[in-house]
């Protein structure tokens, strides 16, 4: 019998790591002299394995593997229900031209220097990110339009978000400007170009030389920004 077995009543807890059906799982192993069998439990910390001191670690891990299906489904439910999916790295998303990691957490959704912290359940990342980006886009676009508009037109406009699959913006003869919310992923100078482009349509509802002269007067680098959208735009629609 191992030495620990003689320490009656002693409770040892160790952190371990195991691969269950290709899913990495952390678990806490509690050794208790009072236990007579191995117990599995999903608690506030995740998977907890309680075992008598004499049971070998190899035996315990073999048992965990035979119970992999049960453990993984319980863990998934626990994570979803409790919103416990902290720091699950999904992919990188651009935000105003800056690459951000997409992380899920339980607090409010926010943008930091290197990440977008999403408050949502597993599997709802795209919907949550879209909703957050739309709200941010409406605020950002309105503020920028207020600053850019006076140098282009004094006509009143109404601003709307667009969900178009291929267009960044549009402008109607009645002054309704629609801007694609996915543009929030582009660098600020590129967004400005799209806003200026649509505002210029308030004066020229076509793509004539006169139209491009108006755009160039406010945005001399417009050709560069158009090119940027042609080259990078597709990935803003990739999720
Ligand atoms: Zn146009």
py3Dmol code that shows the C-alpha trace and the ligand (Angstrom):
import py3Dmol

protein = """\
ATOM      1  CA  UNK A   1       0.000   0.000   0.000  1.00  0.00           C
ATOM      2  CA  UNK A   2       1.431   3.477  -0.905  1.00  0.00           C
ATOM      3  CA  UNK A   3       2.568   5.779   1.821  1.00  0.00           C
ATOM      4  CA  UNK A   4      -0.349   8.190   1.363  1.00  0.00           C
ATOM      5  CA  UNK A   5      -2.754   5.410   2.331  1.00  0.00           C
ATOM      6  CA  UNK A   6      -1.398   5.501   5.830  1.00  0.00           C
ATOM      7  CA  UNK A   7      -2.250   9.211   6.170  1.00  0.00           C
ATOM      8  CA  UNK A   8      -5.781   8.546   7.263  1.00  0.00           C
ATOM      9  CA  UNK A   9      -8.264  11.273   6.392  1.00  0.00           C
ATOM     10  CA  UNK A  10      -5.711  13.314   4.453  1.00  0.00           C
ATOM     11  CA  UNK A  11      -7.188  14.958   1.409  1.00  0.00           C
ATOM     12  CA  UNK A  12      -4.855  15.774  -1.430  1.00  0.00           C
ATOM     13  CA  UNK A  13      -5.985  17.681  -4.494  1.00  0.00           C
ATOM     14  CA  UNK A  14      -3.931  17.808  -7.698  1.00  0.00           C
ATOM     15  CA  UNK A  15      -4.581  19.337 -11.099  1.00  0.00           C
ATOM     16  CA  UNK A  16      -4.271  16.983 -14.050  1.00  0.00           C
ATOM     17  CA  UNK A  17      -4.801  17.045 -17.750  1.00  0.00           C
ATOM     18  CA  UNK A  18      -6.117  14.334 -20.068  1.00  0.00           C
ATOM     19  CA  UNK A  19      -7.095  13.990 -23.704  1.00  0.00           C
ATOM     20  CA  UNK A  20     -10.621  12.570 -24.005  1.00  0.00           C
ATOM     21  CA  UNK A  21     -11.606  11.721 -27.581  1.00  0.00           C
ATOM     22  CA  UNK A  22      -9.251  14.491 -28.859  1.00  0.00           C
ATOM     23  CA  UNK A  23     -10.693  17.051 -26.401  1.00  0.00           C
ATOM     24  CA  UNK A  24      -8.203  18.345 -23.797  1.00  0.00           C
ATOM     25  CA  UNK A  25      -9.790  18.239 -20.339  1.00  0.00           C
ATOM     26  CA  UNK A  26      -8.416  19.602 -17.077  1.00  0.00           C
ATOM     27  CA  UNK A  27      -9.507  17.842 -13.934  1.00  0.00           C
ATOM     28  CA  UNK A  28      -8.902  17.956 -10.244  1.00  0.00           C
ATOM     29  CA  UNK A  29      -7.913  14.692  -8.593  1.00  0.00           C
ATOM     30  CA  UNK A  30      -8.837  14.484  -4.940  1.00  0.00           C
ATOM     31  CA  UNK A  31      -7.302  11.643  -2.948  1.00  0.00           C
ATOM     32  CA  UNK A  32      -9.219  10.783   0.148  1.00  0.00           C
ATOM     33  CA  UNK A  33      -8.603   7.982   2.599  1.00  0.00           C
ATOM     34  CA  UNK A  34     -12.314   7.963   3.284  1.00  0.00           C
ATOM     35  CA  UNK A  35     -13.244   7.044  -0.267  1.00  0.00           C
ATOM     36  CA  UNK A  36     -13.727   3.415  -1.233  1.00  0.00           C
ATOM     37  CA  UNK A  37     -14.462   3.956  -4.931  1.00  0.00           C
ATOM     38  CA  UNK A  38     -13.751   6.441  -7.707  1.00  0.00           C
ATOM     39  CA  UNK A  39     -16.279   9.253  -8.074  1.00  0.00           C
ATOM     40  CA  UNK A  40     -16.704  11.677 -10.981  1.00  0.00           C
ATOM     41  CA  UNK A  41     -18.377  15.015 -10.494  1.00  0.00           C
ATOM     42  CA  UNK A  42     -18.834  18.241 -12.474  1.00  0.00           C
ATOM     43  CA  UNK A  43     -18.570  21.032  -9.933  1.00  0.00           C
ATOM     44  CA  UNK A  44     -17.973  24.787 -10.038  1.00  0.00           C
ATOM     45  CA  UNK A  45     -14.362  24.139 -11.109  1.00  0.00           C
ATOM     46  CA  UNK A  46     -15.184  21.614 -13.822  1.00  0.00           C
ATOM     47  CA  UNK A  47     -14.390  17.912 -13.618  1.00  0.00           C
ATOM     48  CA  UNK A  48     -13.447  16.611 -10.175  1.00  0.00           C
ATOM     49  CA  UNK A  49     -12.298  13.025  -9.682  1.00  0.00           C
ATOM     50  CA  UNK A  50     -12.331  11.629  -6.144  1.00  0.00           C
ATOM     51  CA  UNK A  51     -10.383   8.449  -5.516  1.00  0.00           C
ATOM     52  CA  UNK A  52      -9.063   6.309  -2.699  1.00  0.00           C
ATOM     53  CA  UNK A  53      -5.307   6.794  -2.158  1.00  0.00           C
ATOM     54  CA  UNK A  54      -4.374   3.289  -3.319  1.00  0.00           C
ATOM     55  CA  UNK A  55      -5.852   3.514  -6.814  1.00  0.00           C
ATOM     56  CA  UNK A  56      -3.138   4.118  -9.424  1.00  0.00           C
ATOM     57  CA  UNK A  57      -3.208   7.172 -11.653  1.00  0.00           C
ATOM     58  CA  UNK A  58      -3.030   4.905 -14.697  1.00  0.00           C
ATOM     59  CA  UNK A  59      -6.184   3.113 -13.585  1.00  0.00           C
ATOM     60  CA  UNK A  60      -7.953   6.433 -12.999  1.00  0.00           C
ATOM     61  CA  UNK A  61      -7.056   7.783 -16.459  1.00  0.00           C
ATOM     62  CA  UNK A  62      -8.147   4.525 -18.097  1.00  0.00           C
ATOM     63  CA  UNK A  63     -11.482   4.850 -16.309  1.00  0.00           C
ATOM     64  CA  UNK A  64     -11.846   8.482 -17.459  1.00  0.00           C
ATOM     65  CA  UNK A  65     -11.317   7.328 -21.042  1.00  0.00           C
ATOM     66  CA  UNK A  66     -14.065   4.741 -20.812  1.00  0.00           C
ATOM     67  CA  UNK A  67     -16.383   7.449 -19.449  1.00  0.00           C
ATOM     68  CA  UNK A  68     -15.269  10.051 -22.050  1.00  0.00           C
ATOM     69  CA  UNK A  69     -18.703  10.394 -23.665  1.00  0.00           C
ATOM     70  CA  UNK A  70     -20.462  11.041 -20.372  1.00  0.00           C
ATOM     71  CA  UNK A  71     -17.768  13.456 -19.128  1.00  0.00           C
ATOM     72  CA  UNK A  72     -17.646  15.505 -22.334  1.00  0.00           C
ATOM     73  CA  UNK A  73     -21.406  15.878 -22.605  1.00  0.00           C
ATOM     74  CA  UNK A  74     -21.698  16.869 -18.922  1.00  0.00           C
ATOM     75  CA  UNK A  75     -18.827  19.347 -19.277  1.00  0.00           C
ATOM     76  CA  UNK A  76     -20.352  20.889 -22.369  1.00  0.00           C
ATOM     77  CA  UNK A  77     -23.686  21.361 -20.621  1.00  0.00           C
ATOM     78  CA  UNK A  78     -21.984  22.833 -17.574  1.00  0.00           C
ATOM     79  CA  UNK A  79     -20.027  25.301 -19.734  1.00  0.00           C
ATOM     80  CA  UNK A  80     -23.077  26.353 -21.718  1.00  0.00           C
ATOM     81  CA  UNK A  81     -25.399  26.742 -18.744  1.00  0.00           C
ATOM     82  CA  UNK A  82     -22.987  28.555 -16.492  1.00  0.00           C
ATOM     83  CA  UNK A  83     -21.406  30.656 -19.242  1.00  0.00           C
ATOM     84  CA  UNK A  84     -18.097  29.218 -18.105  1.00  0.00           C
ATOM     85  CA  UNK A  85     -16.359  29.238 -21.469  1.00  0.00           C
ATOM     86  CA  UNK A  86     -13.598  31.603 -20.404  1.00  0.00           C
ATOM     87  CA  UNK A  87     -11.019  32.568 -22.990  1.00  0.00           C
ATOM     88  CA  UNK A  88     -12.035  30.179 -25.732  1.00  0.00           C
ATOM     89  CA  UNK A  89      -9.963  31.410 -28.638  1.00  0.00           C
ATOM     90  CA  UNK A  90     -12.064  31.162 -31.766  1.00  0.00           C
ATOM     91  CA  UNK A  91     -10.382  33.192 -34.484  1.00  0.00           C
ATOM     92  CA  UNK A  92      -9.145  36.632 -35.271  1.00  0.00           C
ATOM     93  CA  UNK A  93     -11.561  39.369 -36.342  1.00  0.00           C
ATOM     94  CA  UNK A  94     -10.578  42.817 -37.508  1.00  0.00           C
ATOM     95  CA  UNK A  95     -12.037  45.764 -35.635  1.00  0.00           C
ATOM     96  CA  UNK A  96     -11.393  49.162 -37.228  1.00  0.00           C
ATOM     97  CA  UNK A  97      -8.465  47.586 -39.057  1.00  0.00           C
ATOM     98  CA  UNK A  98      -6.896  46.030 -35.955  1.00  0.00           C
ATOM     99  CA  UNK A  99      -6.795  42.243 -35.589  1.00  0.00           C
ATOM    100  CA  UNK A 100      -8.542  41.124 -32.398  1.00  0.00           C
ATOM    101  CA  UNK A 101      -8.827  37.748 -30.762  1.00  0.00           C
ATOM    102  CA  UNK A 102     -12.398  36.657 -30.197  1.00  0.00           C
ATOM    103  CA  UNK A 103     -12.881  35.509 -26.605  1.00  0.00           C
ATOM    104  CA  UNK A 104     -15.981  34.393 -24.772  1.00  0.00           C
ATOM    105  CA  UNK A 105     -16.526  35.405 -21.195  1.00  0.00           C
ATOM    106  CA  UNK A 106     -19.304  36.027 -18.718  1.00  0.00           C
ATOM    107  CA  UNK A 107     -18.983  39.807 -18.370  1.00  0.00           C
ATOM    108  CA  UNK A 108     -20.362  42.443 -20.743  1.00  0.00           C
ATOM    109  CA  UNK A 109     -19.195  42.436 -24.367  1.00  0.00           C
ATOM    110  CA  UNK A 110     -16.330  44.859 -24.870  1.00  0.00           C
ATOM    111  CA  UNK A 111     -13.345  45.629 -27.082  1.00  0.00           C
ATOM    112  CA  UNK A 112      -9.852  45.816 -25.614  1.00  0.00           C
ATOM    113  CA  UNK A 113      -6.429  46.411 -27.203  1.00  0.00           C
ATOM    114  CA  UNK A 114      -6.068  42.862 -28.477  1.00  0.00           C
ATOM    115  CA  UNK A 115      -9.458  41.202 -28.082  1.00  0.00           C
ATOM    116  CA  UNK A 116     -13.206  41.351 -28.429  1.00  0.00           C
ATOM    117  CA  UNK A 117     -14.740  39.877 -25.272  1.00  0.00           C
ATOM    118  CA  UNK A 118     -18.093  38.412 -26.184  1.00  0.00           C
ATOM    119  CA  UNK A 119     -20.798  37.651 -23.663  1.00  0.00           C
ATOM    120  CA  UNK A 120     -22.624  34.736 -25.232  1.00  0.00           C
ATOM    121  CA  UNK A 121     -23.264  31.012 -25.093  1.00  0.00           C
ATOM    122  CA  UNK A 122     -21.138  28.531 -26.998  1.00  0.00           C
ATOM    123  CA  UNK A 123     -22.277  28.256 -30.584  1.00  0.00           C
ATOM    124  CA  UNK A 124     -23.789  31.764 -30.611  1.00  0.00           C
ATOM    125  CA  UNK A 125     -20.556  33.674 -31.230  1.00  0.00           C
ATOM    126  CA  UNK A 126     -21.402  34.773 -34.773  1.00  0.00           C
ATOM    127  CA  UNK A 127     -24.830  36.074 -33.824  1.00  0.00           C
ATOM    128  CA  UNK A 128     -23.500  37.875 -30.744  1.00  0.00           C
ATOM    129  CA  UNK A 129     -20.569  39.397 -32.618  1.00  0.00           C
ATOM    130  CA  UNK A 130     -22.874  40.552 -35.426  1.00  0.00           C
ATOM    131  CA  UNK A 131     -25.269  42.193 -32.995  1.00  0.00           C
ATOM    132  CA  UNK A 132     -22.445  43.924 -31.123  1.00  0.00           C
ATOM    133  CA  UNK A 133     -20.781  45.076 -34.343  1.00  0.00           C
ATOM    134  CA  UNK A 134     -24.067  46.460 -35.717  1.00  0.00           C
ATOM    135  CA  UNK A 135     -24.660  48.592 -32.634  1.00  0.00           C
ATOM    136  CA  UNK A 136     -21.061  49.844 -32.689  1.00  0.00           C
ATOM    137  CA  UNK A 137     -21.218  50.496 -36.448  1.00  0.00           C
ATOM    138  CA  UNK A 138     -24.341  52.656 -36.153  1.00  0.00           C
ATOM    139  CA  UNK A 139     -22.649  54.823 -33.507  1.00  0.00           C
ATOM    140  CA  UNK A 140     -19.332  55.035 -35.321  1.00  0.00           C
ATOM    141  CA  UNK A 141     -20.807  55.757 -38.780  1.00  0.00           C
ATOM    142  CA  UNK A 142     -23.176  58.464 -37.442  1.00  0.00           C
ATOM    143  CA  UNK A 143     -20.346  60.222 -35.626  1.00  0.00           C
ATOM    144  CA  UNK A 144     -18.046  60.119 -38.671  1.00  0.00           C
ATOM    145  CA  UNK A 145     -20.800  61.268 -41.039  1.00  0.00           C
ATOM    146  CA  UNK A 146     -21.494  64.230 -38.793  1.00  0.00           C
ATOM    147  CA  UNK A 147     -17.831  65.229 -39.131  1.00  0.00           C
ATOM    148  CA  UNK A 148     -17.445  64.523 -42.867  1.00  0.00           C
ATOM    149  CA  UNK A 149     -20.804  65.648 -44.220  1.00  0.00           C
ATOM    150  CA  UNK A 150     -20.444  69.464 -43.913  1.00  0.00           C
ATOM    151  CA  UNK A 151     -17.564  69.525 -46.409  1.00  0.00           C
ATOM    152  CA  UNK A 152     -19.625  67.629 -49.015  1.00  0.00           C
ATOM    153  CA  UNK A 153     -23.314  68.438 -48.764  1.00  0.00           C
ATOM    154  CA  UNK A 154     -25.862  70.235 -46.618  1.00  0.00           C
ATOM    155  CA  UNK A 155     -28.709  68.000 -47.774  1.00  0.00           C
ATOM    156  CA  UNK A 156     -30.442  66.151 -44.952  1.00  0.00           C
ATOM    157  CA  UNK A 157     -29.840  62.412 -44.886  1.00  0.00           C
ATOM    158  CA  UNK A 158     -31.170  59.377 -43.115  1.00  0.00           C
ATOM    159  CA  UNK A 159     -28.641  56.760 -42.113  1.00  0.00           C
ATOM    160  CA  UNK A 160     -29.407  53.023 -42.149  1.00  0.00           C
ATOM    161  CA  UNK A 161     -27.340  49.895 -41.627  1.00  0.00           C
ATOM    162  CA  UNK A 162     -27.244  47.482 -44.512  1.00  0.00           C
ATOM    163  CA  UNK A 163     -26.880  43.698 -44.412  1.00  0.00           C
ATOM    164  CA  UNK A 164     -26.039  43.437 -48.108  1.00  0.00           C
ATOM    165  CA  UNK A 165     -23.800  40.564 -49.138  1.00  0.00           C
ATOM    166  CA  UNK A 166     -21.730  42.415 -51.710  1.00  0.00           C
ATOM    167  CA  UNK A 167     -22.098  46.173 -51.265  1.00  0.00           C
ATOM    168  CA  UNK A 168     -20.466  48.519 -48.787  1.00  0.00           C
ATOM    169  CA  UNK A 169     -22.891  51.344 -49.166  1.00  0.00           C
ATOM    170  CA  UNK A 170     -25.649  52.919 -51.208  1.00  0.00           C
ATOM    171  CA  UNK A 171     -27.407  56.243 -51.441  1.00  0.00           C
ATOM    172  CA  UNK A 172     -30.904  57.014 -52.732  1.00  0.00           C
ATOM    173  CA  UNK A 173     -32.093  60.202 -54.420  1.00  0.00           C
ATOM    174  CA  UNK A 174     -34.146  60.875 -51.264  1.00  0.00           C
ATOM    175  CA  UNK A 175     -30.916  60.995 -49.221  1.00  0.00           C
ATOM    176  CA  UNK A 176     -31.153  57.571 -47.561  1.00  0.00           C
ATOM    177  CA  UNK A 177     -27.598  56.336 -46.997  1.00  0.00           C
ATOM    178  CA  UNK A 178     -27.156  52.653 -46.273  1.00  0.00           C
ATOM    179  CA  UNK A 179     -23.835  51.433 -44.909  1.00  0.00           C
ATOM    180  CA  UNK A 180     -22.800  47.842 -44.466  1.00  0.00           C
ATOM    181  CA  UNK A 181     -22.156  47.157 -40.757  1.00  0.00           C
ATOM    182  CA  UNK A 182     -19.365  44.688 -41.677  1.00  0.00           C
ATOM    183  CA  UNK A 183     -17.357  47.742 -42.677  1.00  0.00           C
ATOM    184  CA  UNK A 184     -16.578  48.139 -38.954  1.00  0.00           C
ATOM    185  CA  UNK A 185     -13.770  45.639 -39.595  1.00  0.00           C
ATOM    186  CA  UNK A 186     -11.988  47.973 -42.026  1.00  0.00           C
ATOM    187  CA  UNK A 187      -9.390  50.615 -41.107  1.00  0.00           C
ATOM    188  CA  UNK A 188     -10.867  54.049 -40.247  1.00  0.00           C
ATOM    189  CA  UNK A 189      -9.467  55.692 -43.404  1.00  0.00           C
ATOM    190  CA  UNK A 190     -11.168  53.034 -45.556  1.00  0.00           C
ATOM    191  CA  UNK A 191     -14.476  53.489 -43.724  1.00  0.00           C
ATOM    192  CA  UNK A 192     -14.165  57.249 -44.261  1.00  0.00           C
ATOM    193  CA  UNK A 193     -13.734  56.650 -47.974  1.00  0.00           C
ATOM    194  CA  UNK A 194     -16.997  54.653 -48.155  1.00  0.00           C
ATOM    195  CA  UNK A 195     -18.856  57.331 -46.168  1.00  0.00           C
ATOM    196  CA  UNK A 196     -17.426  60.079 -48.390  1.00  0.00           C
ATOM    197  CA  UNK A 197     -18.367  58.060 -51.484  1.00  0.00           C
ATOM    198  CA  UNK A 198     -22.001  57.810 -50.389  1.00  0.00           C
ATOM    199  CA  UNK A 199     -22.131  61.452 -49.259  1.00  0.00           C
ATOM    200  CA  UNK A 200     -20.767  62.509 -52.662  1.00  0.00           C
ATOM    201  CA  UNK A 201     -23.783  60.783 -54.240  1.00  0.00           C
ATOM    202  CA  UNK A 202     -25.951  63.410 -52.554  1.00  0.00           C
ATOM    203  CA  UNK A 203     -24.528  65.764 -55.183  1.00  0.00           C
ATOM    204  CA  UNK A 204     -23.921  63.357 -58.071  1.00  0.00           C
ATOM    205  CA  UNK A 205     -26.072  60.259 -58.185  1.00  0.00           C
ATOM    206  CA  UNK A 206     -23.713  58.534 -60.627  1.00  0.00           C
ATOM    207  CA  UNK A 207     -20.027  57.660 -61.009  1.00  0.00           C
ATOM    208  CA  UNK A 208     -19.136  60.466 -63.426  1.00  0.00           C
ATOM    209  CA  UNK A 209     -15.832  62.367 -63.450  1.00  0.00           C
ATOM    210  CA  UNK A 210     -17.535  65.114 -61.490  1.00  0.00           C
ATOM    211  CA  UNK A 211     -18.532  62.564 -58.839  1.00  0.00           C
ATOM    212  CA  UNK A 212     -14.935  61.329 -58.456  1.00  0.00           C
ATOM    213  CA  UNK A 213     -13.688  64.912 -58.284  1.00  0.00           C
ATOM    214  CA  UNK A 214     -15.963  65.516 -55.294  1.00  0.00           C
ATOM    215  CA  UNK A 215     -14.686  62.308 -53.635  1.00  0.00           C
ATOM    216  CA  UNK A 216     -11.048  63.252 -54.342  1.00  0.00           C
ATOM    217  CA  UNK A 217     -11.508  66.733 -52.924  1.00  0.00           C
ATOM    218  CA  UNK A 218     -12.263  65.246 -49.494  1.00  0.00           C
ATOM    219  CA  UNK A 219     -10.414  61.928 -49.834  1.00  0.00           C
ATOM    220  CA  UNK A 220      -7.310  62.323 -52.062  1.00  0.00           C
ATOM    221  CA  UNK A 221      -6.262  58.700 -51.400  1.00  0.00           C
ATOM    222  CA  UNK A 222      -9.580  57.203 -52.459  1.00  0.00           C
ATOM    223  CA  UNK A 223      -8.042  54.939 -55.133  1.00  0.00           C
ATOM    224  CA  UNK A 224      -5.867  53.292 -52.530  1.00  0.00           C
ATOM    225  CA  UNK A 225      -8.874  52.679 -50.238  1.00  0.00           C
ATOM    226  CA  UNK A 226     -10.972  51.240 -53.075  1.00  0.00           C
ATOM    227  CA  UNK A 227      -8.131  48.890 -53.857  1.00  0.00           C
ATOM    228  CA  UNK A 228      -7.882  47.887 -50.202  1.00  0.00           C
ATOM    229  CA  UNK A 229     -11.573  46.928 -50.133  1.00  0.00           C
ATOM    230  CA  UNK A 230     -11.234  44.914 -53.337  1.00  0.00           C
ATOM    231  CA  UNK A 231      -8.339  42.967 -51.856  1.00  0.00           C
ATOM    232  CA  UNK A 232      -9.520  42.562 -48.268  1.00  0.00           C
ATOM    233  CA  UNK A 233     -13.277  42.953 -48.380  1.00  0.00           C
ATOM    234  CA  UNK A 234     -14.105  39.259 -48.844  1.00  0.00           C
ATOM    235  CA  UNK A 235     -12.789  38.252 -45.435  1.00  0.00           C
ATOM    236  CA  UNK A 236     -15.082  40.750 -43.722  1.00  0.00           C
ATOM    237  CA  UNK A 237     -17.932  38.590 -44.997  1.00  0.00           C
ATOM    238  CA  UNK A 238     -16.284  35.285 -44.083  1.00  0.00           C
ATOM    239  CA  UNK A 239     -18.090  34.737 -40.783  1.00  0.00           C
TER     240      UNK A 239
END
"""
ligand_1 = """\
1
ZN
Zn -21.264 54.839 -55.785
"""
view = py3Dmol.view(width=600, height=400)
view.addModel(protein, "pdb")
view.setStyle({"model": 0}, {"cartoon": {"style": "trace"}})
view.addModel(ligand_1, "xyz")
view.setStyle({"model": 1}, {"stick": {}})
view.zoomTo()
view.show()
